[in-house]
Every structure is written in structure tokens, then in C-alpha cells.
Amino acid sequence: FAVAVAVGEVVLDGAGASDGMVVKLRPDGTIAWARGFGDVEDQQVLDMDVDAAGNVWLVGGFAGSMQFAGGSLKAPTMDPERSHMFVVKLDGEGAWQWGRAYGSAEDQVLSRVRVGADGEAVLAGSFTGPTMVMGDLALENDVSDAAIVVARLDAQGEPRWAQRWPCVGGCV
């Protein structure tokens, strides 16, 4: 959202052309809480999941920075033309637990997250360019211009493993 958005009684102010937001609804459909985050660059939440403890996991792509109540993320490079992967964990009340930004000089985005009963998450996304970095893991892509990536994170957001598969003809 680029301008103020009213979500029930809550107004979320937008700072750029595309900012992220998440809204938690109660079983009766009323709003429990709403959070907006972003800056003048683009931020997109593409998927979310809720773990057994009620924590909310968000994934997507962003440039610039994102500010949450209690924490923030800054893109690995400040090139507004590039998108970087992010994963954020909020508690059941929408408060910051932790967040991770991944990427390199090319484009990356996380488009799926699923959290298991053990509190660990499997993420899926894609990246362009020869290398993508997730924490201490570096994935090389010397076959094509783009690749699909699948990774597993522990409950604190640290990568356990990551795999990549080159895309021939483009990643979807």
C-alpha cells in the first residue's frame, strides 16, 4: 500500500509504492491486530504461516528497509532495483521475534513458507545471478540465469540447509 489504509479501526500509513502489511483476525472476523512496515522502496509479503505456538512467519521480497515494532531489517544491498529475500517471525500479538534478510547483488524472493510441528520452517523461492547467500550458506548457480531455492530454517531463523535447482526457460 502506498497511502494510508484503514483496516477496521486501525490506519496503516504507507511510505512507498509497495509496503507490507499483516492483519490477524479473531475467529469472529474482527481485527485482533494489524501491522504495516516499509520505507520508500518496495516490500512485499508473499506468504505466511502460523506455527503451533501461534507465532506468525512472513516471507517475501524487499528493497530498502522494513521497520517492525521491536525490530527492523535492512536489505543486503541498497540497490532499489533489486529485491532481497526476507523471513520475519512475529509472536501471536504481532511483536517482533526476529527477522532475516538474505541475498546478493541480484534479485531474490521467498514465495512460500510452511512451519512444521517442530517449529522449524521450510521456505521456497527463487534467485537470479550466479550466487545467493543465506546466512553462512552460499548457493552457486552456474547453469542458468535463475534458480529455484528451497531451505530449512530452525525456530530461531538459522539456515539448516539450502538447495537450488537451475531454471531453464525461466522460474515460475
N, C-alpha and C positions, 0 to 999 in steps of 0.2 A: 504494500500500500504506500502511496506517495503522499497522501494527505491524511488528515485526521479521520479515523474510522471509529464509529460508535458501535460497540459490542455490548448490547444491553445498556447498563448504567455506566460502563467503562468506556472512556475515549482513549484510543491509542494513537499517538501522534507519529506520523511518518516523517522520515528525514530525507529519503531519496526516492528514486524511481521505483524501487522494489525493496521493501523491507519485510522481515519475517514477523510472524505472529503465531501464537498458540493460545487456544481457548480451551479451558476444561469445563465441561458441563456436568451438572448433577444428574442423577437418574431421571428426575422430572423435567430435564431440559433447560433449567435455569443455569445461569453462569456462576460457576464456583470462583474462577479467576481468569484473567486474560493478561498476556504479556506480549509486548511488541519490542523489537530490537532491530538495530541497524544504524547506518550512517548515510551519507550522501551517495555511497556506492550501492551495488545490488547485493541483496541477501535473499536466499530462497530456501524455505523449509520444504523438502520434497517427500519426507516420510517421517513417521513417528511410531513408537510402540510404548507400551506401559509394562513395566516388569511386575513381578509378583508382590513387591513391596510398595507398589503404587508410584514409583519414580517414572518420569516421562523422559524418553530418549528421542532426540530430534536429530535428523541428518539433512544435509543439503549441500549447497554451494554458495560461496560468498566472495566478494571483494571488499576491501576496506576493513572495517571492524564491526563487531556486534557487542552491545552492552546489555547485560542482564542485571537484575537486582542481585548483587553479590559477586559478580564476576564478569569477565569480558574475554573476547577472542580477537586476535589481530591476524590478518591474512599473512602467510609466509612471505609473499612479495606484495608490494604496494602498487602493483600494476592494475589499474581499474579495468583493463581489458581482459584480465584473467580471472577465472573462477577457481576457488580452492575448496577442498572438501572440509566439512566440519561434522562433528558429533558433539552434542551437548546433553548433559543429564541434569534434569531438574527434579526436585523432590515432589511429592504429591500436592504440595501447596504452591508450586511454581518457583521455589527458591533454587538458586544456583547450587549444584553439587560440584560439577567440573565440566570442562569443555576442552576439546582438542581440535586443532586446525592442522590439516595435512596438505602437502602439495609440493610443487616445484615451480619452475618458470612457465610451465604450460597450463592447460585447463584440466581441472579435476572436479568431480562432483560425486557425492554419495546420494544414491536414489532410493535405497531400501535399508531398513533396519528391522531385525527381529531379535527379541531378547528371550533367552531360554529360562527355564525354571531355576538354573544355577546362577542367574544374574549376569551371565555373560552374553554378549551380543554378536550376531553375525551381520556384517554390513556388505552391501554391494554397490558398485558404482562404475565409473569409467574415467579414463585419463587419456590425454594426448601427450605426445612427445616421447623422448627416449627413456625418461626416468620419472618415477613417482616415489616420494618418500612418505612413509608412515612411521613416525617415531624413529626407532633405530633400524627399521626395515626399509630397504631400497629395492624397488621393483624395476627391472630393466625391460625395455620393450624395443628390441632391435629388428622386429619383423614387419611392423606396420606403423601407421601414424597414430593409431589409437588402440586402447586395450580395455578390457573389462577387468575389474578387480573385485575380489571377494576377500574379506578379512574377518578375523575373530578378535574381539576385544574382551579383556577381563572386566569385572564390575567397576574398576577404577579408571577404565578407558585406555589401559595399556595394551598395545597390539600383542597378541599371542602368536599369530601367523597371518600371512597375506599371500595370495596367489594372483597371478594375472594371466589373461588369455588374450593374445593379439586379435584384433578385429580386422577382417579382410572385407572391404566394401562398406565400412562404417559400423559404429557401435549404435545400438538402439537402446 
